[in-house]
């Protein structure tokens, strides 16, 4: 049977969760917080104009802060996996993750978009304002630069590493659909209150779920049923483990160890 996108997604989901109780528990915790924040947002928005802290679609909110935490988790897990598995091409993801974290908190592309819109030579395209066009251009420029180490890492990686790159790229593509495409759509309806609130929530809640999926995937790379999920230990480790295991199972060695203690 052909390896269709649907079957590839199913096999990746099975690999992530099948027999992986630790991954399932982390998923319940992370996605549970996402859902709780989303429900609080909907509840307070339905009852009254919620303070920004409780709205997932507002900068400086609890939902936004949780996104920063998830980016830090992804960064740490990628670095740990690259070091422990000696999979150095994975380090190519570090600049992109750092950029996403900084852009989410400092809002690079939005600042550039605003600056562009204030220039006398700025322009928009049809219904796309000059500010939105500037944001898109800034994001595209940063993306092209950060794509270079990823392409190099992909070409230098083995088959497993390339599969990891593809999965992470798909997850980030979903995140970018919400962060860029839905964001542009949102900018077109900001004057219509119900659409502004609805699309704004969908945009940010979708980003939250996509980033949670990325956290779970890179977490799964590092663990396997509570054990390290690497195919083989680094050179020299396997022999050391075998020697210690043999020594521990030798009655004479055990007896001497007990006598010494």
C-alpha positions in Angstrom: 0.0 0.0 0.0 1.3 3.5 -0.9 2.6 5.6 1.9 0.0 8.4 1.8 0.1 11.5 4.0 -2.8 10.0 6.1 -1.0 6.7 6.7 2.2 8.6 7.5 0.4 10.7 10.1 -1.2 7.6 11.6 2.1 5.8 11.8 3.8 8.8 13.4 1.0 9.1 16.0 1.3 5.4 16.7 5.1 5.7 17.1 4.6 8.6 19.5 2.1 7.0 21.8 2.0 3.2 21.4 3.3 1.7 24.6 4.6 5.1 25.7 2.8 5.7 29.0 5.1 8.6 29.9 4.3 10.4 26.6 0.6 9.9 27.2 0.8 11.3 30.7 2.8 14.4 29.5 0.2 14.8 26.7 -2.6 14.8 29.2 -0.8 17.5 31.3 0.2 19.8 28.5 -2.9 19.6 26.3 -5.0 19.7 29.5 -3.5 23.1 30.4 -4.2 24.2 26.8 -7.8 23.2 27.0 -8.3 24.7 30.4 -6.9 28.0 29.2 -9.1 27.8 26.2 -12.2 27.1 28.3 -11.4 29.9 30.7 -11.0 32.3 27.7 -14.4 31.3 26.3 -16.1 31.4 29.7 -14.9 34.9 30.6 -15.5 36.2 27.1 -19.1 35.0 27.2 -19.8 36.5 30.6 -17.9 39.8 30.4 -15.0 41.5 28.7 -12.2 39.5 30.1 -8.9 41.0 31.3 -6.0 40.4 28.9 -4.4 37.9 31.3 -7.2 35.4 30.8 -7.5 35.7 27.0 -5.3 33.3 24.9 -5.5 35.8 22.0 -3.8 38.6 23.9 -0.1 39.3 24.4 1.0 39.1 28.0 -1.7 36.5 28.9 -1.3 33.3 30.8 -1.8 31.4 27.5 1.0 33.4 25.8 3.3 32.7 28.8 2.6 29.0 28.5 3.7 29.1 24.9 7.0 30.6 25.9 7.5 27.7 28.4 6.8 25.2 25.6 9.3 26.7 23.3 11.9 26.4 26.1 11.0 22.8 26.5 11.3 22.1 22.8 14.7 23.8 22.8 16.0 21.8 25.8 14.7 18.5 24.5 16.2 19.0 21.0 19.6 19.9 22.5 19.5 16.9 24.9 18.5 14.5 22.1 21.2 15.9 19.8 23.9 15.4 22.5 22.8 12.0 23.8 22.2 10.5 20.4 25.2 12.2 18.8 22.8 13.4 16.2 24.4 16.8 15.6 22.3 17.7 12.5 19.4 18.2 15.0 21.3 21.3 16.3 20.1 23.0 13.1 16.7 23.4 14.7 18.0 25.5 17.6 18.2 28.9 15.7 14.7 28.5 14.4 13.2 27.6 17.8 15.1 30.5 19.4 13.7 32.8 16.7 10.1 31.6 17.3 10.5 32.1 21.1 12.0 35.6 20.6 9.5 36.6 17.9 6.6 35.4 20.0 7.8 37.5 23.0 9.4 40.5 21.4 7.2 40.5 18.2 10.0 41.2 15.7 7.8 40.8 12.6 5.0 42.9 14.1 7.5 45.7 15.0 9.0 45.6 11.5 5.5 45.6 9.9 4.5 48.6 11.9 7.7 50.4 11.0 7.2 49.6 7.3 3.6 51.0 7.4 4.8 54.3 8.8 7.2 54.9 5.9 6.0 57.3 3.1 6.9 54.7 0.4 5.1 51.8 2.1 2.2 50.1 0.3 -0.3 47.3 0.7 -1.8 44.9 -1.8 -5.5 44.9 -2.3 -7.2 44.1 1.1 -3.8 43.4 2.7 -2.7 46.4 4.6 0.9 47.8 4.4 1.5 46.7 8.1 0.3 43.2 7.4 2.4 43.1 4.2 5.5 44.3 6.2 4.9 41.5 8.8 4.7 38.9 6.1 7.8 40.1 4.4 9.8 40.2 7.6 8.6 36.6 8.5 9.6 35.4 5.0 13.1 37.0 5.3 13.8 35.5 8.7 12.4 32.2 7.5 14.7 32.0 4.4 17.8 32.7 6.5 16.9 30.1 9.2 16.1 27.6 6.5 19.7 27.4 5.4 21.0 25.4 8.5 17.9 23.2 8.3 18.6 22.2 4.7 22.3 21.5 5.5 21.3 19.5 8.5 18.7 17.5 6.5 21.2 16.7 3.8 23.8 15.6 6.3 21.4 13.5 8.4 20.8 9.8 8.1 17.4 8.3 7.2 16.1 8.5 10.8 17.2 12.1 11.1 15.6 13.1 7.9 12.3 11.5 9.1 12.5 13.5 12.3 13.1 16.7 10.2 10.1 16.0 8.1 7.8 15.4 11.0 9.0 18.5 12.8 8.6 20.5 9.6 5.0 19.3 9.2 4.1 20.3 12.8 5.7 23.7 12.4 3.9 24.1 9.0 0.6 23.6 10.9 1.7 26.1 13.5 2.5 28.6 10.7 -0.9 28.2 9.1 -2.4 29.5 12.3 0.3 32.1 13.0 0.4 33.5 9.5 -2.5 32.5 7.3 -5.2 32.8 10.0 -3.5 35.9 11.3 -3.8 37.6 7.9 -7.5 36.5 7.7 -7.9 37.9 11.3 -6.4 41.3 10.2 -9.2 41.6 7.6 -12.1 41.4 10.1 -10.8 43.3 13.2 -13.6 45.8 12.8 -16.3 43.0 13.0 -16.4 42.2 16.7 -17.7 38.6 16.6 -15.4 37.6 13.8 -12.5 39.4 15.5 -13.0 37.5 18.7 -13.7 34.1 17.0 -10.9 34.1 14.5 -8.5 35.5 17.1 -9.3 32.7 19.5 -9.0 30.1 16.7 -5.6 31.5 15.6 -4.0 31.4 19.0 -5.6 28.2 20.3 -4.5 26.5 17.1 -0.9 27.7 17.7 -1.1 26.3 21.3 -2.2 22.8 20.2 0.4 22.7 17.3 3.2 23.7 19.7 2.1 21.1 22.2 2.3 18.4 19.5 5.9 19.5 18.8 6.7 19.2 22.5 5.3 15.7 22.6 7.2 14.6 19.5 10.6 15.8 20.7 9.8 14.4 24.2 9.2 11.0 22.6 12.5 11.2 20.8 14.2 11.2 24.2 12.2 8.6 26.0 10.9 5.1 25.4 8.8 3.6 28.2 10.8 5.5 30.8 14.1 4.6 29.1 16.2 6.5 26.7 14.7 6.1 23.2 17.9 6.0 21.3 18.6 3.2 18.9 22.1 2.6 20.2 24.1 4.1 23.0 27.0 6.3 22.2 30.3 4.6 21.5 32.0 3.2 24.6 28.8 3.3 26.7 27.5 -0.1 25.7 30.7 -1.9 26.6 30.8 -0.1 30.0 27.3 -1.0 30.7 27.9 -4.6 29.8 31.0 -4.8 32.0 29.2 -3.3 35.0 26.3 -5.7 34.4 28.6 -8.7 34.3 30.4 -7.6 37.4 27.1 -7.1 39.3 26.0 -10.6 38.4 29.3 -12.2 39.5 28.8 -13.7 43.0 32.5 -13.2 43.9 32.4 -9.6 43.1 29.1 -9.1 44.9 30.6 -10.9 48.0 33.7 -8.7 48.0 31.6 -5.6 47.6 29.4 -6.6 50.6 32.5 -7.4 52.7 34.1 -4.1 51.9 31.0 -2.2 53.0 
